[in-house]
Amino acid sequence: MRTTTDLTDRRELTPAATPQAPAARPRGYFERKIAALADSLPPGVAFEFQPLGGPPQLIGAGAPAFCLRVRNGRGAAALRSMDELRIGEAYLDGDLDLDGDLVAALHLRDGLTDRHPWLRLWAVYAQRLIFGQVNRDKRWVSEHYDHEADFYLMFLDRQTRCYSHGYFERDDETLEEATQRKLNTAISECGMRPGWRVLDIGAGWGAFTQQAGRRGIRVTSLTISAASEAYVKGLIEREALPCRVLFEHFLEHRSAEPYDAIVNLGVSEHLPDYPATLAQYQRLLKPGGRVFLDMCATPAKHTLSAFVKTHIWPGNTTPVALGDYVQARAATPFELLYVRNDRHSYLLTVRHWAERLDRSRDEIVRRWGERLYRRFRMFLWGCVYSFGTRDVTAYRLLLQKP
């Protein structure tokens, strides 16, 4: 049985499909262009292509793992472009349908183009330079987080509502067990005790606030999502927790008294200025205090796709470049106590989320619409793909101020 230190190979990403009757083979120029995408698929994986007004066609060798269906002329035009952003948007708009194994389908990205330099320059650099990081964060974060809490509860674990990865010791553990372990790890690694003042960066849906507050720890949670602030404020009031939630950006936060510890669970991706972030930790933390953080990461600075920058994480949110982060830390007094690789745990977490999202599809579509469901379906299964192929990884770190 795998543990969190084991590696996941590509076979995990494309489970065997149920054999079906073979479809017609591609004949026209456009169909042959689509057929060339089969070179991007893992061995033995095929898909069914349903062109507009034509019969289904088998692409690749083997039983089809998914079906790509053209719904109208806009969908056909998006496919002809072979541009990842246009094809993704056609899927969101319902001009294309993609049924079946979405992780297998995401291998087709290797055969698509993604050339949008001006979009990336605007999203990652220009807006921040013109308007400032804090100003843009307050806008960008609402793009992803400001849906009502009930939507996120469709796929997060119901026990903690933790919107960052759990820590799995076994693959067959529940998501609830893994997220409880994560929150307890943050508390224990910092040595938190009742009465401690702890800063939680990114209130989310109150996972850490509730876990620590029930132990008498005085948590100050920061958020720049109005939906998050309202939810966590209600949670604090209902449970009479010794905590507070502030609508405030981390880089603007000030405290008359230093904190005993700081917890950052999955927010470092939204804080790409590592020296500024570490300097703020140093200002807010008492001597001897610890910072516990975990993050989605890549081996080096990594630019997300144009689709992700436009529809999932607008702005300059990026996975953390661990080498750059550790180098920035070296210029501070902070001691790095340990680093642990959590890639497999993040893979298991997002797989749980994606499966729960799909099981809740009918209710999500009824309450919030097909587009929001498709957007998060692409996001969550895209994460499963990225962690499984090792394009993205994850780490947890523990820092201590002398």
C-alpha positions in Angstrom: 0.0 0.0 0.0 1.4 3.4 -0.9 2.3 6.0 1.7 2.7 9.7 1.3 6.4 9.3 0.4 5.6 7.0 -2.6 5.5 8.3 -6.1 2.4 8.2 -8.3 2.9 7.0 -11.9 0.9 8.1 -14.9 -1.1 4.8 -14.8 -3.0 6.1 -11.8 -4.3 9.0 -13.9 -6.0 6.9 -16.6 -8.0 4.0 -15.3 -8.9 1.3 -17.8 -12.0 2.2 -19.8 -14.9 -0.1 -20.4 -14.6 -1.6 -23.9 -17.1 -0.3 -26.4 -17.9 -1.0 -30.1 -15.4 0.8 -32.4 -16.5 4.1 -33.9 -15.8 5.3 -37.4 -12.2 6.2 -38.3 -11.4 9.9 -39.1 -11.4 10.8 -42.9 -11.4 14.6 -43.4 -8.6 17.1 -42.9 -10.1 18.4 -39.7 -10.7 14.9 -38.4 -7.1 13.9 -39.2 -5.9 17.0 -37.4 -7.9 15.9 -34.3 -6.6 12.4 -34.8 -3.0 13.7 -34.4 -3.8 14.5 -30.8 -3.8 10.8 -30.1 0.0 11.1 -30.0 -0.4 13.0 -26.7 -2.3 10.1 -25.0 -0.7 7.5 -22.8 -0.3 4.1 -24.6 -3.5 2.1 -24.9 -5.8 5.2 -24.3 -8.2 6.4 -27.0 -11.1 8.8 -27.2 -14.3 9.2 -29.2 -14.7 12.3 -31.3 -18.2 13.5 -32.3 -17.9 16.2 -35.0 -20.7 18.6 -35.7 -23.3 16.8 -37.8 -21.2 13.7 -38.2 -20.9 10.2 -36.8 -18.6 9.4 -33.8 -15.0 8.6 -34.7 -12.4 6.6 -32.7 -9.2 8.5 -32.1 -6.2 6.5 -30.9 -5.8 2.8 -30.2 -7.9 1.1 -27.5 -11.2 1.5 -25.8 -12.3 5.2 -25.6 -11.7 6.7 -22.2 -13.7 9.9 -22.9 -15.8 11.5 -25.6 -15.2 14.9 -27.1 -18.4 16.2 -28.7 -18.8 19.4 -30.8 -22.1 21.1 -30.1 -22.0 24.0 -32.5 -19.9 26.1 -34.9 -18.2 28.0 -32.1 -17.0 24.7 -30.6 -15.7 23.5 -34.0 -13.8 26.8 -34.5 -12.2 26.5 -31.1 -11.0 23.0 -31.9 -9.6 24.1 -35.3 -7.6 26.7 -33.5 -5.8 24.0 -31.5 -5.5 26.7 -28.8 -5.8 25.5 -25.2 -7.5 28.7 -24.0 -10.1 28.8 -26.7 -10.9 25.1 -26.3 -11.2 25.5 -22.5 -13.5 28.4 -22.9 -15.6 26.5 -25.5 -16.0 23.8 -22.9 -17.1 26.3 -20.2 -19.6 27.8 -22.6 -21.1 24.5 -23.6 -19.9 24.7 -27.2 -17.9 21.5 -26.5 -18.8 18.6 -24.3 -16.3 16.4 -22.6 -17.6 13.3 -21.0 -15.7 10.5 -19.3 -12.2 10.5 -17.9 -11.2 14.1 -17.7 -7.7 13.3 -16.5 -7.1 11.2 -19.5 -8.4 14.0 -21.7 -6.0 16.5 -20.2 -3.1 14.6 -21.8 -4.3 16.3 -25.1 -2.8 19.5 -23.8 0.6 18.3 -25.1 -0.8 18.6 -28.6 -2.3 22.1 -28.2 -0.7 25.6 -28.3 -0.8 28.2 -25.4 0.7 31.3 -26.8 -0.8 34.4 -25.0 2.2 36.5 -23.9 0.2 39.7 -23.5 -2.4 38.1 -21.4 0.3 36.7 -19.1 2.2 40.0 -18.9 -1.0 41.8 -17.9 -2.1 39.2 -15.4 1.3 38.5 -13.8 3.2 41.8 -14.0 1.4 44.8 -15.4 -1.6 44.9 -13.1 0.6 44.6 -10.0 2.9 47.3 -11.2 0.1 49.7 -12.0 -2.3 49.1 -9.2 -0.2 47.4 -6.5 -0.2 43.8 -5.2 -2.7 44.4 -2.3 -5.2 46.2 -4.6 -5.1 43.4 -7.2 -5.3 40.6 -4.6 -8.5 42.0 -3.2 -10.0 41.8 -6.7 -8.4 38.5 -7.8 -9.3 36.6 -4.7 -13.0 37.4 -5.0 -12.9 35.9 -8.5 -12.2 32.5 -7.0 -13.5 32.5 -3.4 -16.5 34.8 -3.3 -19.2 32.1 -4.0 -21.4 31.2 -1.1 -20.1 28.7 1.3 -22.6 26.0 0.4 -20.9 25.7 -3.0 -17.5 24.8 -1.5 -19.2 22.4 0.9 -20.3 20.4 -2.1 -16.7 19.1 -2.4 -14.7 19.9 0.7 -14.8 17.6 3.7 -17.8 18.4 5.9 -16.0 18.1 9.2 -13.4 20.9 8.8 -14.2 22.5 5.5 -10.5 22.8 4.9 -9.7 24.3 1.5 -6.1 23.1 1.4 -4.6 19.6 1.2 -4.9 17.0 4.0 -2.0 14.9 5.3 -2.5 11.3 4.3 -0.6 8.4 5.9 -2.5 5.8 3.8 -4.2 6.0 0.5 -7.4 4.4 1.9 -7.9 7.1 4.7 -10.8 9.4 4.5 -10.4 13.0 3.5 -11.7 13.9 7.0 -9.0 11.9 8.7 -6.3 13.6 6.6 -7.5 17.1 7.2 -7.8 16.6 10.9 -4.2 15.3 10.9 -3.1 18.5 9.0 -4.7 20.9 11.4 -3.4 19.0 14.5 0.1 19.0 12.9 0.1 22.7 12.5 -0.9 23.1 16.2 1.6 20.6 17.5 4.6 21.7 15.4 4.2 25.3 16.7 3.8 24.1 20.2 0.5 26.0 20.6 -1.1 26.2 24.0 -4.4 27.7 25.4 -4.2 31.4 25.5 -1.6 31.8 22.7 -2.2 34.5 20.1 -1.9 32.9 16.7 -2.2 34.5 13.2 -4.0 32.4 10.6 -3.4 33.7 7.1 -6.4 32.9 4.9 -9.5 32.2 7.0 -11.1 30.1 4.3 -14.2 28.4 5.9 -12.9 28.4 9.4 -11.0 25.1 9.5 -8.0 26.3 11.5 -10.0 28.9 13.5 -12.4 26.2 14.7 -9.8 23.5 15.4 -7.5 25.8 17.4 -10.2 28.0 19.0 -11.9 24.9 20.5 -8.6 24.4 22.4 -8.6 27.9 23.8 -6.1 29.3 21.3 -6.8 32.9 20.4 -6.8 32.9 16.6 -6.8 36.0 14.4 -7.8 34.9 10.9 -7.2 37.2 7.9 -9.2 37.1 4.7 -10.0 39.3 1.7 -13.1 37.3 0.7 -16.4 38.8 1.9 -18.0 35.3 1.8 -15.2 33.8 3.9 -15.4 36.7 6.4 -19.1 36.3 6.9 -18.9 32.5 7.3 -16.1 32.5 9.8 -17.6 35.3 11.8 -20.8 33.3 12.1 -18.8 30.2 13.1 -17.0 32.2 15.9 -20.2 33.5 17.2 -22.1 30.2 17.2 -19.3 28.4 19.0 -18.2 31.3 21.2 -14.6 30.8 20.1 -11.8 33.1 21.5 -11.1 34.2 18.0 -11.7 36.9 15.5 -11.7 37.3 11.7 -10.5 40.4 9.9 -11.1 41.5 6.4 -7.5 42.5 5.8 -4.6 41.6 3.5 -1.7 39.9 5.2 0.8 42.5 3.9 -1.3 45.3 5.4 -1.9 43.7 8.8 -0.4 45.3 11.9 -0.5 44.2 15.5 0.5 46.1 18.6 1.6 42.8 20.2 3.6 40.1 18.4 2.0 36.7 17.8 3.2 33.5 19.4 2.9 31.6 16.1 1.8 32.1 12.5 0.0 29.6 10.3 -0.2 29.8 6.5 -2.1 26.9 5.0 -2.1 27.2 1.2 -1.8 31.0 0.9 1.8 31.3 -0.1 0.8 30.8 -3.7 -1.0 34.2 -3.4 2.0 35.9 -1.9 4.6 35.7 -4.7 6.8 38.5 -3.2 8.8 36.2 -1.0 11.1 38.8 0.7 8.1 41.0 1.5 6.2 38.0 3.0 9.1 36.9 5.1 9.7 40.4 6.3 6.1 40.6 7.4 6.4 37.3 9.3 9.5 38.7 11.1 7.6 41.9 12.1 4.5 40.0 13.4 6.2 37.1 15.2 7.7 37.1 18.7 11.3 35.8 19.2 11.3 32.0 19.3 7.9 31.9 17.5 7.3 29.5 14.6 5.7 29.8 11.2 4.0 26.7 9.9 3.1 26.8 6.2 2.2 24.5 3.4 1.9 25.2 -0.3 1.4 24.1 -3.9 4.8 24.3 -5.5 7.0 23.7 -8.6 10.8 23.1 -8.8 11.3 26.5 -10.4 9.2 29.6 -11.2 6.3 28.3 -13.3 3.8 30.2 -15.3 0.3 28.8 -15.2 -1.6 28.3 -18.5 -3.6 31.1 -20.0 -6.8 29.2 -19.2 -5.9 28.9 -15.5 -4.8 32.6 -15.3 -8.1 33.7 -16.9 -10.7 31.4 -15.4 -9.2 29.7 -12.2 -6.5 31.9 -10.6 -6.6 35.4 -12.2 -3.7 37.6 -11.3 -0.2 36.6 -10.3 -1.1 33.6 -8.2 1.6 31.0 -8.9 2.8 27.8 -7.3 5.7 28.5 -5.0 9.2 28.0 -6.4 10.8 26.2 -3.5 14.4 27.1 -4.4 13.6 30.8 -4.6 11.7 30.7 -1.4 14.5 29.0 0.6 17.0 31.4 -0.9 14.8 34.4 0.2 14.6 32.8 3.6 18.4 32.6 3.8 18.5 36.4 3.8 16.4 36.6 7.0 17.1 35.5 10.6 14.6 32.6 10.2 15.8 29.1 10.8 14.4 26.4 8.4 13.5 23.5 10.7 12.3 21.1 8.1 10.8 20.7 4.6 8.5 17.8 3.7 7.2 16.8 0.3 3.4 16.5 0.3 2.8 15.9 -3.4 1.0 12.5 -3.0 -1.2 13.9 -0.2 -2.2 16.8 -2.4 -3.0 14.4 -5.2 -5.2 12.3 -2.9 -6.9 15.5 -1.6 -7.8 16.9 -5.0 -9.0 13.5 -6.2 -11.4 13.4 -3.2 -12.6 16.9 -4.0 -13.1 16.2 -7.7 -15.0 13.0 -7.1 -17.3 14.8 -4.6 -17.8 17.7 -7.0 -18.9 15.2 -9.7 -21.3 13.4 -7.3 -22.9 16.8 -6.5 -23.2 17.8 -10.2 -27.0 17.9 -10.4 -27.4 20.1 -7.3 -24.5 22.4 -8.3 -26.0 22.9 -11.8 -29.4 23.5 -10.3 -28.2 26.1 -7.8 -25.3 27.8 -9.4 -25.4 26.8 -13.1 -23.5 24.5 -15.5 -20.7 27.0 -16.1 -19.5 27.1 -12.5 -19.7 23.3 -12.3 -17.6 23.0 -15.5 -15.1 25.6 -14.3 -14.4 23.8 -11.0 -14.5 20.4 -12.7 -11.7 21.5 -15.0 -9.8 23.0 -12.0 -10.0 20.0 -9.7 -9.4 17.3 -12.2 -6.7 19.5 -13.7 -5.0 19.4 -10.3 -5.2 15.6 -10.2 -3.5 15.5 -13.6 -0.8 18.0 -12.6 0.1 16.3 -9.3 0.0 12.9 -11.0 2.4 13.9 -13.8 4.6 15.8 -11.3 4.2 19.0 -13.1 3.2 20.4 -9.7 4.1 19.3 -6.2 3.5 20.4 -2.7 5.6 21.1 0.5 5.2 21.9 4.1 7.8 24.0 5.9 8.5 25.0 9.5 10.4 28.3 10.2 11.5 29.6 13.6 12.5 33.1 14.5 15.5 33.3 16.8 
